[in-house]
Structures are given as structure tokens and as C-alpha cells.
């Protein structure tokens, strides 16, 4: 079976979900990642929870194009989170046919985060959705090792661990760690590139990750090591925000460039990787 390659919402964040689906189909992707909850307070948001016009339009585009939904985002687990409040999000995700839900750990209490993550997995299970912890170096689950420990302690069959190449590198994680976790946890991975030199402060880290990444193969991340260590059929989400380029290059062209760069890199992986 061909590897699933999905267009992440962050790559073309100016597009609402229905247009995201059309863009993915026109660019040659098989799947999309839909942002149901904004990642930041200043980010554009849409009425995407429940039976809304945006969701109905998105469902129509999915049916017309044959595009699937790999994941939805972003579910933040904070100290005051009530996990039950995510039920409408998961219902909408299931209606879209999503396989995974991206989870951020924004709770300084590891035990509480793990309890809430386990409860979220239980809530998501009847919908056929796998909550996947994405370690990010500015969150409380910052590294691959911390994410793996959270998934291990949650001990839920639908719990996942998401590698985003830039976060993986910026937290100091290395490809040799990947073989130390069960392959079943690695339900999908996010690809991009970035300069080898890591930003010196939090502002630089956030700006680069949220606004100015590089196409796969154009930077200094160990993408061959990371993606060579993953199971060969691991779905790949292409997450390459490039805000400066977006001022002059339309979303469809950027999506195509990102897909072609991703395909070149994946095809260049050593045999058996």
C-alpha cells in the first residue's frame, strides 16, 4: 500500500477546512489534517464543532474528492481541563472520519497530565480515534522521552506518540530513541525541515516552528534518520508553514512544493527503512 501523505492545516493556514480539502486534492495528497481548535488566541478560527455549515461543506468536499482525514487538532491538556468537554470535538472528528487527535501537554503536573490523557483516550476510543501526544520543547511534555513515558503510563491501546521533526530536534531528541518504543504508538509523524542551528531563545523557537520552517531536504534536520527509524508505512503529515513565502505564492503551489519535497525525501530513504 502507498504511504499516506497528508496536508497539515498549518502549511496552508489561510484556508478554511473545505478549501484545505480541495487544495490537498488538487496538489496530490491523499489526506488532510483539520484544525478544529485554534492553536493560539490570535489564530483565525471557524465554527468547526458540531453540525455547522463549515463542517457540512467539508464533508461534501471530502466525499467529492476522496480525501481522508488523518488527524484533527489541537487538544490541549491543561491544569483546569475537563476531559469530558472534548466530547463534541471528538464527535465532529469522528464525523469527518479522523483517525487521530493531536494532543499537547500544557500541564506542569505529570501525574495529572497522564490521568487526563488516559481519560481522553477512553473518551476517544468509542469514536475510533487515537489521541497522540506531540512533545514540543515549550510545553510541559517537551521531549520524545517524556512523551513516551506519558504514553507508557497511560497504558491505553489507542494512545499514540507523535513525532514532529522540528520539535523532536529542538528538544534534543535523536533518531536512535525511536526504536525504543512500540511501533504501534507511532501512528503518524509530521515532516518539515529547519536550519541545523537551533534558535537561542523561546521567541525564536516559537517563530520558526509556527511560521518559518523549510521544505524537507532544504535544512539540517536528521530527516533520513528520523523517518528511516519509523515503520515504512507510517503516515506522514506535511507541516511546513512558510509565512514569508505565503505573501507571494498561493496555497496550492506551496502545498505542491511541500508534497514533492516530501516525496523526494521519503523515496531516498535507505531500503528497508
C-alpha angles and dihedrals in degrees: 000000000000115000114260112246115190133193109232118218091235092064091064101017093159089072122086115228098268092051089045089059092049091047091051092050094047092047094050104255123141098210145019137213112227122209104216094167121039115246094219136025092246096051120108111261135197135198094264105145117090132353097335130151090251092054093046090050090048091052090051092051091048091052093045095048103033090232115151129213112242097181148347128218161253119006110165119198107209133170091266097041118136103204092203088065089071092066095097090049092052091046090054092045091052091049088055090049095245118173100196142027120212113230128196121200108224098158122102091204106083095194093052091046092052092047091051092044091052090049090050090052089052091049092048097045098082088053092054091243127138116212107217122200112224111201112216123181094233095050130076090257094055108155140044090247092054091047091049091051091051092051091046093051094043087058096193122146093226096048115119140190116218123206116205106187096222095046091044091056098040091054090055096251119149133209094248089069093065096074089059094073130066112269089230090070092059098077096158140342136215121232132203136122135237140176114291091236110084120227113263098223142029094258091055092046093052095044094050094046097045102034118013118039126145131241114265109277095023098088142042106267117124094247094152090054095045099044092037088058093053123084109276093243097049108135113244125216113203106220110173115146111188107173097175092052090046089067091069107017121065122237095252094055092046090050091051093049091049092049094049092048090049093049092050091053095045092048090052094057114117116267111271093025 
